[in-house]
Amino acid sequence: MRMRTLLPVATLALLALAACPGAKTIQSLLDDPGQYDGKTVRIAGEVTQSIGALGLGGYQVNDGTGTLLVVTKSLGSTPRVGARVGVEGTFQSAYTFGSHSGAVLIEAKRKTQ
């Protein structure tokens, strides 16, 4: 049963990575956050959650290797759950967004498929 769930997510992640050249896996960012802290990186995957709070918007992206919160200042334009996205932005290893604290990507550019 778990394999049935992982296969579609992995397939979508591979398609999204192909559409976002130079994308890093989320797992690689989380495994060594200090290497990427403050640097511009690209990720791609499926939106699993979309939220807004305190004048900011945020959404979680799952690329099949992990999940990362993406913070955007475009509150009204967070992508819908299930959308495939490629995102470029600044990786921050320590950030607080509402009740979430941890690594995030501050969105600069987004491509939705």
C-alpha positions, 0 to 999 in steps of 0.5 A: 500500500505504501508503495502505491502512494510513493510511486505517484509522488515520486513520478510527479517529483521527477516530472517537476524536477525536469521542469525546474533545471538545477533543482535540489532535492529537499532532502539534500537541503535538510541534510546539510542546511548550513551549506545552503543557508542564505543561498539561492536554490531551486526546488520542485514538487507537489504542493501539499498544504497552502496557508496564509498568516500575518500578511504572508503566504506559505505552502509546503512542497513535497518532492518525494524526498522530503517536505519544505515550507515555502514562504511568499509575500504574495498572500493572494497567490499561494498555489493550490494543494495538488499543484506541481511547482518549481520554486526559486528562492533564498534558503533559510535554515532557521525561520519562524512562520506562525507556529512553524519553525525550521528551514524554509525557502523564501520565494523569489520566482515560482512556476506552476504546472 
